[in-house]
Amino acid sequence: MATKNAEEVFSELKEDISKYAELKLELIKLNAYEQTGKVLAVLSYGLVLFALVATAVLFILLTLGFLLSEWLHSTIAGFGIVAAIYLIQIAVLIINRNRIRRKIMNIIISALNTNGKDNDAATNPGPEQKNPE
């Protein structure tokens, strides 16, 4: 009789452990989906913002090119100065490429860490959140 009770206990324990493992795996998958979604949201926001800023800069520099052309009475000189401004911007980006990469990586890591802290609180409740057993 004691053996049967032990077998039932071990059987229930085995079912509970396998259910726990399945739920933990599902939680890991959901956390990965959430982090991926957050990173994609940050990147897509950055791309849209970049496109808007690039368009604004393009029109500002076109306007500047026409303005300089009028002042200098030379279309070539006006747009040549604007081309020089573009070349200076490209040079600054090339010189600072590592700093820019680090900044972008820090933004993405920050987005992931913010999400990770939320997950830690959900999976590891603090003293005030502990479930009574």
PASEBA-1860 file (N, C-alpha, C; in nm, 3 decimals):
! residues 133
1> MATKNAEE> 0.083/-0.119/0.000/0.000/0.000/0.000/0.088/0.125/0.000 ~ 0.196/0.125/0.081/0.286/0.239/0.087/0.357/0.258/-0.047 ~ 0.385/0.148/-0.117/0.451/0.156/-0.247/0.358/0.222/-0.349 ~ 0.229/0.188/-0.343/0.133/0.246/-0.436/0.120/0.397/-0.413 ~ 0.117/0.438/-0.289/0.111/0.581/-0.259/0.236/0.652/-0.308 ~ 0.352/0.590/-0.290/0.478/0.648/-0.338/0.477/0.656/-0.490 ~ 0.425/0.553/-0.557/0.418/0.555/-0.703/0.325/0.666/-0.750 ~ 0.212/0.684/-0.682/0.120/0.791/-0.719/0.184/0.928/-0.697
9> VFSELKED> 0.254/0.944/-0.586/0.321/1.071/-0.556/0.426/1.100/-0.662 ~ 0.509/1.000/-0.696/0.612/1.021/-0.797/0.551/1.047/-0.934 ~ 0.440/0.983/-0.965/0.372/1.004/-1.092/0.320/1.148/-1.100 ~ 0.256/1.194/-0.992/0.206/1.332/-0.988/0.321/1.432/-0.994 ~ 0.430/1.399/-0.923/0.547/1.486/-0.923/0.607/1.495/-1.064 ~ 0.612/1.384/-1.132/0.665/1.381/-1.269/0.578/1.465/-1.361 ~ 0.447/1.455/-1.348/0.354/1.534/-1.430/0.370/1.684/-1.399 ~ 0.384/1.716/-1.270/0.401/1.856/-1.232/0.531/1.914/-1.287
17> ISKYAELK> 0.637/1.834/-1.280/0.767/1.881/-1.330/0.762/1.900/-1.482 ~ 0.702/1.807/-1.553/0.694/1.822/-1.699/0.604/1.940/-1.737 ~ 0.498/1.963/-1.663/0.410/2.078/-1.689/0.485/2.208/-1.661 ~ 0.563/2.209/-1.551/0.644/2.327/-1.518/0.745/2.355/-1.629 ~ 0.812/2.252/-1.679/0.911/2.270/-1.786/0.844/2.325/-1.912 ~ 0.726/2.273/-1.946/0.654/2.323/-2.063/0.617/2.470/-2.047 ~ 0.568/2.506/-1.929/0.529/2.645/-1.903/0.650/2.738/-1.904 ~ 0.761/2.691/-1.848/0.882/2.772/-1.846/0.934/2.794/-1.988
25> LELIKLNA> 0.930/2.693/-2.072/0.970/2.706/-2.213/0.879/2.803/-2.286 ~ 0.750/2.795/-2.260/0.655/2.887/-2.322/0.684/3.032/-2.278 ~ 0.717/3.051/-2.151/0.751/3.183/-2.100/0.877/3.237/-2.168 ~ 0.975/3.153/-2.187/1.098/3.194/-2.254/1.068/3.235/-2.398 ~ 0.984/3.158/-2.466/0.946/3.193/-2.604/0.874/3.327/-2.609 ~ 0.781/3.348/-2.518/0.706/3.474/-2.516/0.796/3.592/-2.486 ~ 0.892/3.574/-2.395/0.987/3.680/-2.364/1.073/3.713/-2.486 ~ 1.114/3.610/-2.559/1.193/3.632/-2.680/1.111/3.708/-2.785
33> YEQTGKVL> 0.985/3.672/-2.801/0.899/3.744/-2.895/0.883/3.890/-2.854 ~ 0.866/3.912/-2.725/0.847/4.048/-2.676/0.973/4.132/-2.700 ~ 1.091/4.075/-2.670/1.215/4.147/-2.691/1.238/4.175/-2.839 ~ 1.209/4.079/-2.924/1.224/4.098/-3.068/1.132/4.208/-3.117 ~ 1.010/4.206/-3.070/0.915/4.310/-3.108/0.959/4.447/-3.063 ~ 1.015/4.456/-2.943/1.060/4.584/-2.892/1.178/4.637/-2.974 ~ 1.272/4.549/-3.008/1.386/4.590/-3.090/1.340/4.635/-3.228 ~ 1.248/4.559/-3.288/1.197/4.598/-3.419/1.123/4.731/-3.413
41> AVLSYGLV> 1.051/4.756/-3.305/0.981/4.883/-3.291/1.080/4.999/-3.282 ~ 1.187/4.982/-3.204/1.289/5.086/-3.192/1.356/5.110/-3.326 ~ 1.390/5.002/-3.397/1.456/5.016/-3.526/1.366/5.080/-3.631 ~ 1.240/5.041/-3.634/1.149/5.099/-3.733/1.123/5.247/-3.703 ~ 1.113/5.282/-3.576/1.099/5.423/-3.538/1.221/5.501/-3.585 ~ 1.339/5.445/-3.562/1.462/5.510/-3.605/1.469/5.528/-3.756 ~ 1.425/5.427/-3.830/1.427/5.436/-3.976/1.330/5.544/-4.027 ~ 1.211/5.549/-3.969/1.114/5.650/-4.011/1.166/5.790/-3.977
49> LFALVATA> 1.221/5.805/-3.858/1.277/5.934/-3.818/1.392/5.974/-3.909 ~ 1.479/5.877/-3.942/1.591/5.904/-4.031/1.542/5.948/-4.169 ~ 1.440/5.881/-4.222/1.386/5.916/-4.354/1.331/6.059/-4.353 ~ 1.259/6.095/-4.248/1.203/6.230/-4.240/1.313/6.336/-4.229 ~ 1.412/6.310/-4.146/1.522/6.405/-4.130/1.602/6.416/-4.259 ~ 1.628/6.302/-4.325/1.703/6.305/-4.451/1.628/6.384/-4.558 ~ 1.497/6.368/-4.565/1.417/6.444/-4.662/1.422/6.593/-4.631 ~ 1.410/6.628/-4.504/1.415/6.769/-4.464/1.552/6.829/-4.498
57> VLFILLTL> 1.658/6.757/-4.467/1.794/6.806/-4.497/1.812/6.821/-4.648 ~ 1.761/6.727/-4.725/1.771/6.736/-4.871/1.706/6.864/-4.923 ~ 1.584/6.892/-4.879/1.516/7.012/-4.927/1.581/7.140/-4.876 ~ 1.631/7.137/-4.754/1.702/7.255/-4.701/1.827/7.282/-4.784 ~ 1.901/7.177/-4.816/2.023/7.197/-4.894/1.993/7.233/-5.039 ~ 1.883/7.182/-5.094/1.842/7.226/-5.229/1.809/7.375/-5.227 ~ 1.735/7.416/-5.126/1.702/7.558/-5.113/1.828/7.641/-5.098 ~ 1.921/7.593/-5.016/2.048/7.663/-4.998/2.124/7.670/-5.129
65> GFLLSEWL> 2.121/7.563/-5.208/2.188/7.564/-5.338/2.132/7.669/-5.431 ~ 2.000/7.679/-5.438/1.939/7.781/-5.522/1.968/7.922/-5.469 ~ 1.965/7.937/-5.336/1.993/8.068/-5.277/2.136/8.111/-5.306 ~ 2.231/8.021/-5.287/2.371/8.053/-5.316/2.392/8.080/-5.465 ~ 2.320/8.008/-5.548/2.328/8.031/-5.693/2.285/8.173/-5.728 ~ 2.179/8.219/-5.664/2.132/8.356/-5.686/2.234/8.458/-5.638 ~ 2.288/8.436/-5.517/2.381/8.532/-5.460/2.512/8.537/-5.538 ~ 2.560/8.419/-5.580/2.689/8.413/-5.649/2.675/8.429/-5.800
73> HSTIAGFG> 2.553/8.432/-5.850/2.526/8.441/-5.994/2.592/8.327/-6.070 ~ 2.600/8.212/-6.006/2.659/8.094/-6.069/2.594/7.969/-6.008 ~ 2.525/7.896/-6.094/2.460/7.773/-6.047/2.565/7.672/-6.002 ~ 2.674/7.664/-6.076/2.780/7.568/-6.043/2.840/7.599/-5.906 ~ 2.867/7.724/-5.880/2.926/7.761/-5.750/2.829/7.735/-5.636 ~ 2.702/7.770/-5.654/2.603/7.750/-5.549/2.586/7.604/-5.512 ~ 2.567/7.519/-5.614/2.550/7.377/-5.585/2.682/7.308/-5.553 ~ 2.794/7.368/-5.596/2.925/7.316/-5.557/2.947/7.330/-5.408
81> IVAAIYLI> 2.906/7.445/-5.354/2.917/7.466/-5.209/2.828/7.367/-5.134 ~ 2.708/7.344/-5.186/2.618/7.246/-5.123/2.678/7.106/-5.131 ~ 2.740/7.072/-5.243/2.806/6.942/-5.256/2.920/6.930/-5.155 ~ 2.993/7.038/-5.133/3.099/7.037/-5.033/3.042/7.014/-4.893 ~ 2.927/7.075/-4.865/2.861/7.052/-4.736/2.825/6.904/-4.720 ~ 2.772/6.842/-4.826/2.741/6.699/-4.823/2.868/6.617/-4.798 ~ 2.977/6.651/-4.866/3.103/6.577/-4.848/3.155/6.590/-4.705 ~ 3.140/6.709/-4.647/3.181/6.728/-4.507/3.096/6.641/-4.415
89> QIAVLIIN> 2.965/6.634/-4.440/2.877/6.548/-4.359/2.918/6.402/-4.371 ~ 2.949/6.358/-4.492/2.991/6.219/-4.513/3.122/6.192/-4.439 ~ 3.216/6.287/-4.446/3.344/6.270/-4.376/3.323/6.261/-4.225 ~ 3.236/6.345/-4.170/3.209/6.341/-4.026/3.147/6.206/-3.988 ~ 3.056/6.154/-4.070/2.997/6.023/-4.042/3.102/5.912/-4.047 ~ 3.191/5.917/-4.144/3.294/5.814/-4.156/3.390/5.820/-4.038 ~ 3.428/5.942/-3.999/3.520/5.958/-3.887/3.457/5.908/-3.757 ~ 3.330/5.932/-3.738/3.260/5.896/-3.613/3.181/5.766/-3.623
97> RNRIRRKI> 3.211/5.680/-3.718/3.129/5.560/-3.739/3.129/5.468/-3.617 ~ 3.243/5.453/-3.549/3.247/5.365/-3.431/3.163/5.422/-3.318 ~ 3.171/5.552/-3.299/3.091/5.617/-3.194/2.942/5.604/-3.225 ~ 2.906/5.617/-3.352/2.765/5.604/-3.392/2.718/5.461/-3.372 ~ 2.802/5.362/-3.410/2.766/5.222/-3.390/2.743/5.191/-3.243 ~ 2.836/5.241/-3.157/2.821/5.217/-3.014/2.693/5.279/-2.960 ~ 2.661/5.398/-3.006/2.538/5.465/-2.961/2.415/5.384/-2.999 ~ 2.411/5.335/-3.123/2.297/5.255/-3.168/2.290/5.124/-3.089
105> MNIIISAL> 2.405/5.059/-3.068/2.407/4.936/-2.989/2.358/4.962/-2.847 ~ 2.399/5.073/-2.787/2.355/5.106/-2.651/2.205/5.129/-2.644 ~ 2.149/5.190/-2.747/2.004/5.211/-2.750/1.932/5.077/-2.755 ~ 1.979/4.987/-2.841/1.916/4.855/-2.853/1.932/4.776/-2.723 ~ 2.052/4.778/-2.666/2.076/4.704/-2.541/1.991/4.763/-2.428 ~ 1.979/4.895/-2.426/1.895/4.960/-2.325/1.750/4.916/-2.338 ~ 1.702/4.905/-2.463/1.565/4.860/-2.484/1.548/4.717/-2.436 ~ 1.648/4.633/-2.460/1.639/4.494/-2.414/1.649/4.484/-2.262
113> NTNGKDND> 1.736/4.564/-2.200/1.752/4.559/-2.055/1.629/4.609/-1.983 ~ 1.565/4.711/-2.036/1.441/4.760/-1.976/1.338/4.650/-1.977 ~ 1.329/4.578/-2.088/1.235/4.467/-2.100/1.276/4.354/-2.007 ~ 1.406/4.327/-1.994/1.452/4.219/-1.908/1.421/4.244/-1.761 ~ 1.428/4.370/-1.716/1.397/4.401/-1.578/1.250/4.376/-1.548 ~ 1.164/4.405/-1.645/1.021/4.377/-1.628/0.999/4.228/-1.614 ~ 1.071/4.148/-1.694/1.055/4.003/-1.689/1.106/3.946/-1.558 ~ 1.216/4.002/-1.503/1.268/3.953/-1.376/1.166/3.973/-1.265
121> AATNPGPE> 1.097/4.083/-1.266/0.996/4.109/-1.163/0.878/4.013/-1.176 ~ 0.847/3.973/-1.299/0.734/3.882/-1.320/0.770/3.739/-1.280 ~ 0.895/3.698/-1.307/0.932/3.560/-1.279/0.986/3.542/-1.138 ~ 1.042/3.649/-1.079/1.097/3.642/-0.944/1.030/3.747/-0.857 ~ 0.912/3.717/-0.803/0.841/3.818/-0.724/0.922/3.854/-0.599 ~ 0.915/3.981/-0.561/0.984/4.028/-0.442/0.910/3.985/-0.317 ~ 0.960/4.027/-0.201/0.899/3.985/-0.074/0.753/4.025/-0.061 ~ 0.719/4.142/-0.117/0.580/4.186/-0.106/0.489/4.118/-0.205
129> QKNPE> 0.545/4.050/-0.306/0.465/3.986/-0.410/0.461/3.835/-0.399 ~ 0.527/3.777/-0.300/0.537/3.631/-0.292/0.398/3.569/-0.277 ~ 0.383/3.457/-0.348/0.259/3.382/-0.340/0.263/3.290/-0.218 ~ 0.156/3.286/-0.140/0.154/3.193/-0.025/0.145/3.050/-0.075 ~ 0.224/2.963/-0.014/0.225/2.822/-0.057/0.166/2.734/0.049
END
